[in-house]
Amino acid sequence: MKRFLAFVVLAVALVVVLAACNSRDSDLVGTWDWQANDSFYTFNSDGSGTALGGMFSINWSTSGNVLSICDTPAACGNRCPAPAEWTYSVNGNRLTLTARNLQTGVAIGDTFQYTRR
């Protein structure tokens, strides 16, 4: 009985950890316009969305202050081979994205400002 109880506790802990790793920040849900042109991101609460003014379907998730975007969900489902990663912050109606190096996780300096529609 103790083994079974330990297994159940471990299984529940694993589910909680995995859910936290693939979360979605509700502050991002909505449509965000880029000031430089008519391009925008739409982030839906289910982790789907669109990019570049609706031209591309995306899947997205967050972990801490890192936003991961897969721009090929039709081709690879939830197993995106190389998602784009951005460090992000939301301050009111302003979204700031800073590109990250996928190998090191370090911000590489390209920063973009978006405004909530």
Secondary structure, 3 states (H helix, E strand, C coil): CHHHHHHHHHHHHHHHHHHHHCECCHHHCEEEEECCCCCEEEECCCCEEEECCCCEEEEEEEECCEEEEECCHHHHCCCCCCCEEEEEEEECCEEEEEEECCCCCCEEEEEEEEEEC
